[in-house]
Amino acid sequence: MQIIQTAYAEVNFGNASVNPVAKFSSISVFTNVLIPFFMIGGGLLTLVMLLYAAFMYLTSEGTPEKIKKAQAVLTYSLMGIFLIVLSFLITKIIGYIFHITMPL
């Protein structure tokens, strides 16, 4: 007597409801989904660094070394937000030139 019966099933891994990765038809589609998340993450990180630089500046108590550190953090965070905005503009320009639809 056999308790477990043999079962045959067919699974279509190309179906997005079975396999969530199937909705990305190519690496470019996957990249178009990831880019906005990286830009948002970079913007949030810049906000945190700006607040950290402000906190360092306010708690420096007039010490020149601490003020220079705070100014360096502020400078690098502003450079970071500039690069994020610049990369956004470059991707938009490339998308416009080559007629690529992007999520943002």
N, C-alpha and C positions, 0 to 999 in steps of 0.2 A: 504494500500500500504506500502510495506516494502522497505526502501531505502538501508539498509545495508544487504547484503546477508550473509548467514552463510558460513564460509570458514573452511575447515578442512585441516590441514597440518600435515605432519609427519616430525619431526626433529630428525636426528640421531646425538646425542651428542657424539658418539664415533668417528665421523668423524673430523679429525684435521682441515679441512677447515671451519667447522661450529663452533667448540669449540677448541680454541688454547691449552687448558689444556690437551686435549686428546692425544697429542703427547708424554706426559709423562706417560708411562705405569705403572710405579711404583715410589715409593719415592726414590729409588736408582738412577734411571735415572734422576730425578729432581735434586738430590744431585750432580750427576756427571756434570750437567750443571752449578750448582751454585758455585762449588768449584773453578774453574778457575777465576770467577769474584771476589771472595773474595781474592784470591791470588794477582790478579792484583791490586785490591783496597788497599790491605796491602802494596804492593810494592810502589804504588804512595804515600800512607800516610808516608811511611818510607822516601821517597825522600823529601817530604815536611818537615818532622821533621829534616832531616839532614841539609837542607837549613836553617831552623829556628835556629838550634844549631850553625851553622856557623855565621849567622847574630848576634846571641846573643854573641858569642865569639868575633867577630870583634868590636862590639859596647860596650864591657865591660869596656873599658878604663883602664884596669889593675886592676879593683876592684876584690879582691879575691872572694867575694860572687857571683858576676855575672859570673865569670869564672867557679866556681863550678857548678852553675846552668846550664851553657852551656855544661859543661862536662857531667853532669847528663843526659841532654836531648840527647846528642850524644851517651852516653852509652846505654840508653834505646832504642834509634832508631836502633842502631846496634844489640842489642839483639832481637829486633823485626824482622829485616830482617833475622837474623840467624834462628829464629823460623819459619818464612815463608819458607825459603829454606829447613829446616829440615822437615816441614810438607809436602812439595812437594815431597821430597825424600821418606818419609815414605809411602805416597799414591802411588808412583810409585813402590816401593818394594812390597807393598800389592797387587797391581794390577798385578805385574809380577808373584808373588807366586800363586795367585788364578785365573790367566788368565782372568782378567777383563779388558775390553777396556775402556779407559778414554779419554776424549776429548783432554787433553794436553799430 
